[in-house]
């Protein structure tokens, strides 16, 4: 099940897979925006297995738009997996696929949404002061220089800033045109995903959530990143389900760092009565510095829409490669590891 080159093709593939199983696709259309091919945009959901099961596995794709190329292929493969479908019915476990949480970013192959927001930093309590990142202001001008590509002096200046990579990736609320912007209010994807979780998850007793990401870590390796709140017993329960190699950002074990405002945090608000296990499955592509340079170039291009077509094409190609590889080995590693994680979750809930 290879990644499709476009959001529109991925959405059609999801619908085709659901139709073969005679399952409805529920579309939540993004208002006021069209895609890169002029298409309608939406977050789609498919519920597999026994709909009235009190145990649910959730698999989400495209929280970071372009990463939906990888996550959508995983979801399509799950729909074409008769053994998995049998396991759902035998174990009385339902499977909810949430396709393209960020459809705008998916279509335009950007990591951010229609407002330049990083959705995995947006699930915050906006009635409270937003998390501060005082170090980002000093980096903003270096990260997005006037010209692209920047010269060697730019990299030297960045390298002269202590821990600039982690500071940048932490998220910030001060520069709306900058990298990893939290937004100043809940995004459409935030409120829509919350509504989906309430509708599909509130009556469940147990929920396991796998959020598919890409871009960090060794090539093709799916790092299992603990995405729970860190309450007593949560990490141990996640490791009982997915293995001892579920790594905790809070304990400094992961390629990711501890973040505020992640999408996974919404389930604790919307499904408060359920026992929940959350994991982000992050598939490595290119070195972290190369990934961040692709993001820098993408943001620079958004600020310079009159850039030369050849440079724009180069930037878009770098974005694709930073989050989805055309290498068949990488694709096979992704599908195999993702299927294993889903089967583990189903088996743990069925037990």
Secondary structure by P-SEA (a helix, b strand, c coil): ccccccaaaaaaaaaaaaaaacbbbbbbccccccccccbbbbbbbbbcccccccbbbbbbccccccaaaaaaaaaaaaaacaaaaaaaaaacbbbbbbccccaaaaaacccccccccccccccccccccccccccccccccccccccccccaaaaaaaaaccaaaaaaaccccccccccccccccccaaaaaaaaaaaaccccccbbbbbbbbcccccccccccccccccccaaaaaaaaacccccccccccccccccccccccaaaaaaacccbbbbbbbbbbcccaaaaaaaaaaaaaaaacccccaaaaaaaaaaaaaacccccaaaaaaaaaaaaaaaaaaaaaaac
